[in-house]
Amino acid sequence: MKLFIPTPSHNAVGLGPLTIHFYALCILIGVLVALAIGRHRYGRLGGNVDEIIDCAIVAIPAGIIGGRIYHVLTSPERYFGKAGHPLEAIKIWDGGMGIWGAIALGTLASWLTFRRKARSLPFGALLDALAPGLLIAQGIGRFGNWFNGELFGVPTRLPWALEIPLPLRPVGYEQFQTFHPTFAYEAIWCFLGAALLLWVSARTQLHPGALFLLYIAFYCLGRIWIEALRIDSAHRLFGLRINEWVSLGGFLLATFMFWQRRKRSRVVDSAHD
């Protein structure tokens, strides 16, 4: 008997006049989980948990907007090309969120909110408290892609391959039935990363903000090889997908900044000895 992961036959459910899209539901669940973990961790650090909520009120919508803007800018032909549909740019429930845009604009909005209020801990500590939960949220969010039958990888016949219905297969891949489930690879990678961050934060005293940089570096490292598997349409530069270059740049920058913070921490510790 051939084993595979089936693509769900429905990506939404109707409740009276309402239509609940599973993609949006996965994002919502992820956000709630990230907030719960972030509040708990920030409180244990000695921070005022209300600061997490204050930042979340602006960071969540900013992150959604930033993620959608990144997706639209990197896939403009789908919305503004010759056969594009501009109004579809606002249909986030159909999929299409660039995580780097979400992180960038969400973090900026959080910082602008945080700096205007009395704060109990440095902003870096707030980011560190959120980091593990953000990875878990991203992992949960990837199941939204599963419901939409999108962002899968190259064809494979492995037991955990993802079965894709014919209408959802890209041009040139119609003869293949099963593909790499990159949504699952990324979800697993994110959950492992969250466990790693929790383990590191429990055993190592890091400079505020360093754990958040470790989160960026870890996620980008995984995204590099996951992007290399994907076959959905994407712009390329020197043979690599744009998202691969962004992931590589994010990994190198975050790793360098993490090393710099660790170096400063050692200098401070030496001065206190």
C-alpha positions as CSV (number, residue, x, y, z in Angstrom):
1,M,0.0,0.0,0.0
2,K,1.5,3.3,-1.1
3,L,1.7,5.9,1.7
4,F,1.4,9.7,1.2
5,I,0.0,12.8,2.9
6,P,-3.3,13.8,1.3
7,T,-4.1,17.4,0.5
8,P,-7.3,18.4,2.3
9,S,-10.3,18.6,0.0
10,H,-11.5,21.8,1.6
11,N,-9.6,24.9,2.7
12,A,-12.6,26.7,4.3
13,V,-15.8,26.0,6.1
14,G,-19.1,28.0,6.0
15,L,-20.8,29.0,9.2
16,G,-24.0,30.7,8.2
17,P,-23.0,33.9,6.4
18,L,-19.4,33.5,7.5
19,T,-16.6,31.7,5.7
20,I,-13.7,30.6,7.8
21,H,-10.6,30.0,5.8
22,F,-8.2,27.5,7.4
23,Y,-5.2,29.4,6.2
24,A,-6.3,32.5,8.2
25,L,-7.3,30.2,11.1
26,C,-3.8,28.7,11.3
27,I,-2.3,32.2,11.4
28,L,-4.7,33.2,14.2
29,I,-3.9,30.1,16.2
30,G,-0.2,30.7,15.8
31,V,-0.5,34.4,16.9
32,L,-2.4,33.4,20.0
33,V,0.1,30.7,20.9
34,A,3.0,33.1,20.4
35,L,1.3,35.7,22.6
36,A,0.7,33.2,25.4
37,I,4.3,32.0,25.3
38,G,5.7,35.5,25.0
39,R,3.7,36.8,28.0
40,H,4.7,33.9,30.2
41,R,8.4,34.2,29.3
42,Y,8.4,38.0,29.6
43,G,6.8,37.8,33.0
44,R,9.4,35.3,34.2
45,L,12.1,37.7,33.1
46,G,10.6,40.3,35.3
47,G,8.8,42.3,32.7
48,N,5.4,43.9,32.7
49,V,3.3,41.5,30.6
50,D,1.0,44.3,29.5
51,E,3.9,45.6,27.4
52,I,3.6,42.4,25.3
53,I,-0.1,43.2,24.6
54,D,0.6,46.9,23.9
55,C,3.1,45.9,21.3
56,A,1.0,43.1,19.9
57,I,-1.9,45.4,19.2
58,V,0.2,47.2,16.6
59,A,2.6,44.5,15.6
60,I,0.1,41.9,14.5
61,P,-1.7,44.1,11.9
62,A,1.7,45.6,10.9
63,G,3.1,42.1,10.5
64,I,0.2,41.0,8.3
65,I,0.5,44.1,6.2
66,G,4.3,43.7,5.9
67,G,4.1,40.0,5.1
68,R,1.6,40.7,2.3
69,I,3.5,43.6,0.9
70,Y,6.7,41.5,0.7
71,H,4.7,38.7,-1.1
72,V,3.1,41.1,-3.6
73,L,6.4,42.9,-4.3
74,T,8.2,39.6,-5.0
75,S,5.3,38.2,-7.1
76,P,4.0,41.3,-8.8
77,E,2.9,39.7,-12.1
78,R,0.2,37.7,-10.2
79,Y,-1.5,40.9,-9.2
80,F,-0.3,43.6,-11.6
81,G,0.9,41.7,-14.7
82,K,-0.9,41.4,-18.0
83,A,-3.3,38.8,-16.7
84,G,-3.1,39.9,-13.0
85,H,-5.9,40.8,-10.7
86,P,-5.0,43.8,-8.4
87,L,-7.8,43.2,-6.0
88,E,-6.5,39.7,-5.2
89,A,-3.5,41.4,-3.4
90,I,-5.7,41.9,-0.4
91,K,-7.0,38.3,-0.2
92,I,-4.5,37.0,2.4
93,W,-6.8,34.0,3.1
94,D,-5.8,32.6,-0.3
95,G,-2.2,32.4,0.9
96,G,0.8,34.5,0.2
97,M,2.6,36.0,3.2
98,G,6.3,36.8,3.1
99,I,7.7,36.1,6.6
100,W,10.6,38.6,6.3
101,G,8.1,41.4,5.6
102,A,6.0,40.3,8.6
103,I,9.0,40.2,10.9
104,A,10.5,43.5,9.7
105,L,7.3,45.6,9.9
106,G,6.0,43.9,13.0
107,T,9.3,44.4,14.8
108,L,9.5,48.1,13.7
109,A,5.9,48.7,14.9
110,S,6.7,47.0,18.2
111,W,9.8,49.1,18.7
112,L,8.0,52.3,18.0
113,T,5.3,51.4,20.5
114,F,7.7,50.2,23.1
115,R,9.9,53.3,23.1
116,R,7.0,55.6,23.7
117,K,6.0,54.0,27.0
118,A,7.5,53.3,30.4
119,R,9.2,50.0,30.0
120,S,10.3,47.4,32.6
121,L,13.0,45.7,30.5
122,P,15.0,46.5,27.4
123,F,13.4,46.0,24.0
124,G,15.8,43.1,23.3
125,A,14.5,41.2,26.3
126,L,10.9,41.5,24.9
127,L,12.1,40.2,21.5
128,D,13.9,37.3,23.3
129,A,10.7,36.4,25.2
130,L,8.8,36.3,21.9
131,A,11.3,34.4,19.8
132,P,10.4,30.7,20.7
133,G,6.7,31.4,20.3
134,L,7.2,33.1,17.0
135,L,8.9,30.0,15.6
136,I,6.0,27.9,16.9
137,A,3.5,30.3,15.3
138,Q,5.3,30.1,12.0
139,G,5.2,26.3,12.2
140,I,1.5,26.3,12.9
141,G,0.9,28.9,10.1
142,R,2.6,26.5,7.5
143,F,-0.3,24.1,7.9
144,G,-2.4,26.8,6.2
145,N,-0.4,26.2,3.1
146,W,-1.3,22.5,3.4
147,F,-5.0,23.3,3.4
148,N,-4.4,25.5,0.3
149,G,-2.4,22.9,-1.5
150,E,0.4,25.3,-2.2
151,L,4.2,25.8,-1.8
152,F,5.2,22.1,-2.1
153,G,8.5,20.9,-3.4
154,V,9.9,18.8,-6.2
155,P,8.2,15.4,-7.0
156,T,9.1,12.5,-4.8
157,R,7.8,9.0,-4.0
158,L,8.9,9.0,-0.4
159,P,6.4,7.6,2.1
160,W,5.7,11.0,3.5
161,A,5.2,12.6,0.1
162,L,2.3,15.1,-0.3
163,E,-0.4,14.1,-2.8
164,I,-1.4,17.2,-4.9
165,P,-4.6,17.2,-6.9
166,L,-4.1,17.7,-10.7
167,P,-5.7,21.2,-10.8
168,L,-3.1,22.4,-8.2
169,R,0.0,21.0,-10.0
170,P,2.3,23.5,-11.7
171,V,2.6,23.5,-15.5
172,G,5.1,20.8,-16.5
173,Y,4.4,18.7,-13.4
174,E,0.9,17.4,-14.3
175,Q,2.2,13.8,-14.6
176,F,3.5,13.7,-11.0
177,Q,1.1,12.9,-8.2
178,T,3.2,13.3,-5.0
179,F,5.7,16.0,-4.0
180,H,7.9,17.0,-1.1
181,P,5.7,18.4,1.7
182,T,7.8,21.5,2.3
183,F,5.1,22.9,4.6
184,A,5.8,20.0,6.9
185,Y,9.6,20.4,6.6
186,E,9.3,24.0,7.6
187,A,6.9,23.3,10.4
188,I,9.2,20.7,11.9
189,W,12.2,22.9,11.5
190,C,10.4,25.7,13.3
191,F,9.3,23.5,16.2
192,L,12.9,22.2,16.5
193,G,14.1,25.7,16.5
194,A,11.7,26.7,19.3
195,A,12.9,23.8,21.4
196,L,16.5,24.9,20.7
197,L,15.9,28.5,21.8
198,L,14.1,27.3,25.0
199,W,17.1,25.1,25.7
200,V,19.6,27.8,25.1
201,S,17.7,30.4,27.1
202,A,17.4,28.1,30.1
203,R,21.2,27.3,30.2
204,T,22.9,30.4,28.9
205,Q,22.8,34.1,30.0
206,L,22.7,36.0,26.7
207,H,22.8,39.7,26.0
208,P,19.2,41.1,25.5
209,G,18.3,40.6,21.8
210,A,20.8,37.8,21.2
211,L,18.2,35.0,21.4
212,F,16.0,36.9,18.8
213,L,19.0,37.0,16.5
214,L,19.6,33.3,17.0
215,Y,15.9,32.8,16.0
216,I,16.5,34.7,12.8
217,A,19.7,32.8,12.0
218,F,18.1,29.4,12.7
219,Y,15.0,30.1,10.7
220,C,16.9,31.5,7.7
221,L,19.3,28.5,7.7
222,G,16.4,26.1,7.3
223,R,14.6,28.3,4.8
224,I,17.6,28.2,2.5
225,W,17.3,24.4,1.8
226,I,13.5,24.4,2.0
227,E,13.3,27.1,-0.7
228,A,15.7,25.1,-2.9
229,L,13.1,22.3,-2.9
230,R,10.1,24.4,-3.9
231,I,8.8,24.5,-7.5
232,D,6.3,27.3,-7.3
233,S,6.9,30.3,-9.6
234,A,9.5,32.7,-8.2
235,H,12.0,35.3,-9.5
236,R,15.6,34.2,-9.6
237,L,18.9,36.0,-9.4
238,F,22.1,34.2,-10.5
239,G,20.2,30.9,-10.4
240,L,18.8,31.2,-6.9
241,R,15.3,32.1,-5.9
242,I,15.0,35.6,-4.4
243,N,13.9,34.1,-1.1
244,E,17.1,32.0,-1.0
245,W,19.2,35.2,-1.3
246,V,17.1,36.9,1.4
247,S,17.4,33.8,3.7
248,L,21.2,33.7,3.1
249,G,21.5,37.4,3.8
250,G,19.4,37.1,6.9
251,F,21.4,34.2,8.2
252,L,24.8,35.9,7.7
253,L,23.6,39.2,9.2
254,A,21.9,37.7,12.2
255,T,24.9,35.4,12.8
256,F,27.3,38.3,12.7
257,M,25.2,40.4,15.0
258,F,24.8,37.5,17.4
259,W,28.6,37.0,17.5
260,Q,29.0,40.7,18.1
261,R,26.6,40.7,21.1
262,R,28.3,37.6,22.5
263,K,31.7,39.4,22.1
264,R,30.4,42.5,24.0
265,S,28.9,40.3,26.7
266,R,32.3,38.7,27.3
267,V,34.0,42.1,27.5
268,V,31.5,43.3,30.1
269,D,31.9,40.1,32.1
270,S,35.7,40.4,32.0
271,A,35.4,44.0,33.2
272,H,33.3,42.9,36.2
273,D,35.8,40.1,37.2
